[in-house]
Structure formats: structure tokens, C-alpha cells
């Protein structure tokens, strides 16, 4: 069985179908000056949910080691939190019977 190494910048198109997590492996490259980088698919992976969770745990362990070594710094969750949504406009209630004006004919 041959082993190939593939460099990737990230994942794309992550889906869960019938208990199998599938995702594309992508690289990001700038193809021309003054243009934004574009992702290119270089492969794909499919793994069981259990395998995916084990892999996620291993990646989190590496991230924690990098934080301990000072390579990475954790973001303050409060600072990264999105701004709260504006409050909805107050509802306009129909006038109550006690506030309704009556007119005599």
C-alpha cells in the first residue's frame, strides 16, 4: 500500500450522509496579482463519525499544546462574540375596551 502526503490549507464542503463524514481537501493560492486567493480541491476524505470525532480530539490536543508553548493565543470569547441583534420594534396593541371612545348618535 503506497502512502501519499497531501498538503492542504483546509477543508470545504463538509457533509454528513448515512453516518459518514465527507469533506474536500483544499489548497488556497493566488492565481494572479491583485486577485483574491482561490481555493482548489486537491482530494477528499470520508470517515466514520467515530473516526471524525477521534481526529477532532487529536487536533484539539495539538492546538492545546501550541497554546501551552505560546505558539498560539486563545481569543477572548466575549471579544469574539457577535454584537447583539437590535431589539424588535414594540408591538402595537389594539385599544382596550376601557380606552375606546364611545359616541352618541
PAZAPA-4460 file (N, C-alpha, C; in steps of 0.05 Angstrom, whole numbers, plus 32768, in hexadecimal, padded with zeros to 4 digits):
% residues 105
    n_x    n_y    n_z   ca_x   ca_y   ca_z    c_x    c_y    c_z   seq   type   mol
   8011   7FE8   8000   8000   8000   8000   8012   8019   8000     1      X     A
   800E   802A   7FED   801E   8042   7FEB   8013   8058   7FFD     2      X     A
   8024   8069   8008   801B   807F   8018   8022   8099   800A     3      X     A
   800E   80A9   8007   8012   80C3   7FFA   800E   80D9   800F     4      X     A
   801F   80ED   800E   801B   8105   801F   800E   811A   800E     5      X     A
   7FFA   8127   8019   7FEC   813C   800B   7FEC   8155   801D     6      X     A
   7FF6   816B   8013   7FF5   8184   8022   7FD9   8191   801D     7      X     A
   7FCD   8199   8033   7FB3   81A7   8031   7FB3   81C0   8042     8      X     A
   7FA4   81D4   803A   7F9F   81EC   8049   7F86   81EA   805A     9      X     A
   7F75   81D7   8053   7F5C   81D5   8062   7F49   81C1   8056    10      X     A
   7F30   81C2   8060   7F1A   81B1   8057   7F04   81C1   804B    11      X     A
   7EF4   81B5   803B   7EDD   81C2   802E   7EC7   81AD   802A    12      X     A
   7EAF   81B6   8026   7E98   81A4   8020   7E96   818D   8034    13      X     A
   7E95   8193   804D   7E93   817E   8062   7E76   8175   8064    14      X     A
   7E71   815B   8060   7E56   8151   8062   7E56   8137   8073    15      X     A
   7E3F   8131   807D   7E3A   8118   808B   7E23   810A   807D    16      X     A
   7E29   80F3   8072   7E16   80E3   8063   7E18   80C6   806C    17      X     A
   7E02   80BB   8076   7E00   809F   807F   7E17   8098   8092    18      X     A
   7E1D   80A9   80A5   7E31   80A3   80B9   7E4E   80A6   80B0    19      X     A
   7E52   80B2   8098   7E6C   80B6   808D   7E71   80D4   8089    20      X     A
   7E87   80DE   8096   7E8E   80FA   8092   7EA0   80FC   807A    21      X     A
   7E98   810D   8067   7EA7   8110   804E   7EAF   812D   804B    22      X     A
   7EC8   8132   8042   7ED0   814D   803D   7EE7   814E   8029    23      X     A
   7EE8   8165   801B   7EFD   816A   8007   7F16   8175   8015    24      X     A
   7F2D   816E   800B   7F46   817A   8013   7F4D   8190   8000    25      X     A
   7F54   81A7   800A   7F59   81BE   7FF7   7F74   81CB   7FFD    26      X     A
   7F7F   81D7   7FE9   7F96   81E9   7FEB   7F8C   8204   7FE2    27      X     A
   7F99   8219   7FEB   7F91   8234   7FE4   7FA9   8241   7FD7    28      X     A
   7FA5   824C   7FBF   7FBB   8258   7FB1   7FB1   8271   7FA2    29      X     A
   7FC3   8284   7FA0   7FBD   829D   7F90   7FC6   8297   7F74    30      X     A
   7FB3   8299   7F61   7FB9   8292   7F45   7FC4   82A9   7F35    31      X     A
   7FBE   82C2   7F3D   7FC8   82D9   7F2F   7FCB   82F0   7F42    32      X     A
   7FDC   8303   7F3B   7FE0   831A   7F4C   7FC6   8329   7F50    33      X     A
   7FC3   8334   7F68   7FAB   8345   7F6E   7F91   8336   7F6C    34      X     A
   7F91   831B   7F70   7F79   830C   7F70   7F78   82FD   7F8B    35      X     A
   7F60   82F8   7F95   7F5F   82E9   7FAE   7F67   82CC   7FAA    36      X     A
   7F72   82C0   7FBF   7F79   82A3   7FBD   7F60   8292   7FB7    37      X     A
   7F64   827D   7FA9   7F4D   826B   7FA3   7F54   824F   7FAD    38      X     A
   7F3F   8242   7FB8   7F44   8226   7FC1   7F43   8212   7FA9    39      X     A
   7F53   81FE   7FAB   7F53   81E8   7F98   7F52   81CD   7FA6    40      X     A
   7F40   81BC   7F9D   7F3E   81A1   7FA8   7F55   8190   7FA0    41      X     A
   7F62   8184   7FB4   7F79   8172   7FAF   7F73   8155   7FB7    42      X     A
   7F5C   8150   7FC2   7F55   8136   7FCB   7F3B   8136   7FDB    43      X     A
   7F33   8120   7FE5   7F1C   811E   7FF6   7F20   8108   800A    44      X     A
   7F11   810A   8020   7F12   80F5   8035   7EF6   80ED   803D    45      X     A
   7EF4   80D4   8046   7EDB   80CA   8051   7EE2   80BA   806A    46      X     A
   7ED5   80BF   8080   7EDB   80B0   8098   7EC2   80AC   80A9    47      X     A
   7EC3   8098   80BA   7EAC   8093   80CC   7EAA   80AA   80E0    48      X     A
   7E93   80AC   80EC   7E90   80C1   8101   7EA4   80BD   8117    49      X     A
   7EA8   80A4   811F   7EBB   809E   8135   7ED7   80A6   812D    50      X     A
   7EDF   80A0   8114   7EFA   80A8   810A   7EFC   80C6   8109    51      X     A
   7EE7   80D3   8100   7EE7   80F1   80FE   7EEA   80FD   811A    52      X     A
   7EDC   80F3   812E   7EDE   80FD   8149   7EF9   80F8   8155    53      X     A
   7F05   80E0   8150   7F20   80DB   8159   7F34   80EF   814D    54      X     A
   7F31   80F4   8133   7F42   8106   8125   7F3F   8123   8130    55      X     A
   7F27   812B   8135   7F22   8146   8141   7F2F   8148   815C    56      X     A
   7F2D   8133   816C   7F3A   8132   8187   7F58   8135   8184    57      X     A
   7F64   8126   8172   7F81   8128   816E   7F89   8144   8165    58      X     A
   7F7A   8150   8153   7F80   816C   814B   7F7E   817F   8162    59      X     A
   7F69   817C   8173   7F67   818D   818A   7F7E   818A   819D    60      X     A
   7F88   8171   81A0   7F9F   816D   81B1   7FB8   817C   81A7    61      X     A
   7FBC   817C   818D   7FD2   818A   8181   7FCF   81A8   8185    62      X     A
   7FB6   81B2   8181   7FB1   81CF   8186   7FB8   81D6   81A3    63      X     A
   7FAF   81C5   81B6   7FB4   81CB   81D2   7FD2   81CC   81D7    64      X     A
   7FE2   81BA   81CB   7FFF   81BA   81CF   800B   81D3   81C3    65      X     A
   8001   81DD   81AC   800B   81F5   81A0   8005   820D   81B2    66      X     A
   7FEE   820D   81BF   7FE7   8222   81D2   7FFA   8222   81EA    67      X     A
   7FFF   820A   81F5   8011   8207   820B   802D   8210   8204    68      X     A
   8036   820C   81EC   8051   8213   81E3   8052   8230   81DA    69      X     A
   803C   823E   81DA   803C   825A   81D3   803B   825F   81B5    70      X     A
   8038   824A   81A5   8036   824D   8188   801C   825A   8180    71      X     A
   8007   8253   818E   7FEC   825E   8189   7FE2   826B   81A2    72      X     A
   7FCF   827D   819F   7FC3   828B   81B5   7FA5   8287   81B2    73      X     A
   7F97   8280   81C8   7F7A   827D   81C7   7F6D   8298   81C5    74      X     A
   7F58   829A   81B5   7F48   82B2   81B3   7F36   82B4   81CB    75      X     A
   7F30   82CC   81D4   7F1C   82D1   81E8   7F01   82CC   81DC    76      X     A
   7EF1   82B8   81E5   7ED7   82B3   81D9   7EC5   82CB   81D9    77      X     A
   7EC6   82DB   81EE   7EB5   82F3   81F0   7EBC   8307   81DB    78      X     A
   7ED6   830A   81D5   7EDF   831D   81C0   7ED7   8313   81A4    79      X     A
   7ED6   82F9   81A1   7ED0   82EE   8186   7EB2   82EB   8182    80      X     A
   7EA2   82EF   8197   7E85   82EB   8195   7E7A   8300   8182    81      X     A
   7E67   82F8   8172   7E5A   830B   8160   7E4A   831F   8170    82      X     A
   7E46   8337   8165   7E36   834B   8172   7E19   8341   8175    83      X     A
   7E0C   8348   818B   7DF1   833E   818F   7DDF   834A   8179    84      X     A
   7DCA   833B   8172   7DB7   8344   815E   7DA7   835B   8169    85      X     A
   7D9F   836E   8158   7D8F   8384   8162   7D75   837A   816D    86      X     A
   7D6B   8388   8181   7D51   8380   818D   7D3B   8383   8179    87      X     A
   7D28   8371   8179   7D12   8374   8166   7D01   838C   816C    88      X     A
   7CF4   8397   8158   7CE3   83AE   815C   7CCC   83A5   816E    89      X     A
   7CC3   83B7   8180   7CAD   83B0   8192   7C94   83AA   8182    90      X     A
   7C85   8397   818C   7C6C   8390   817F   7C57   83A5   8185    91      X     A
   7C46   83AB   8173   7C31   83BE   8177   7C18   83AF   817D    92      X     A
   7C0E   83B4   8195   7BF6   83A5   819E   7BDC   83B4   8196    93      X     A
   7BC8   83A5   8192   7BAE   83B1   818C   7BA4   83BE   81A5    94      X     A
   7B95   83D5   81A3   7B8B   83E2   81BB   7B79   83D0   81CB    95      X     A
   7B7B   83D1   81E5   7B6A   83C1   81F6   7B4E   83CD   81F7    96      X     A
   7B3B   83BE   81FF   7B1F   83C7   8201   7B1C   83DE   8214    97      X     A
   7B2C   83DF   8229   7B2A   83F5   823C   7B35   840F   8231    98      X     A
   7B47   840D   821D   7B53   8425   8211   7B44   842E   81F8    99      X     A
   7B32   841F   81EE   7B24   8425   81D5   7B10   843C   81DB   100      X     A
   7B0E   844F   81C8   7AFB   8465   81CB   7AE0   845C   81C0   101      X     A
   7ACC   8466   81CD   7AB1   8460   81C3   7AA4   847A   81BA   102      X     A
   7A94   8477   81A6   7A86   848F   819B   7A68   848A   819D   103      X     A
   7A5A   849F   81A2   7A3D   849E   81A3   7A31   84A6   8189   104      X     A
   7A1D   8499   8181   7A11   849F   8167   79FC   84B5   816A   105      X     A
***
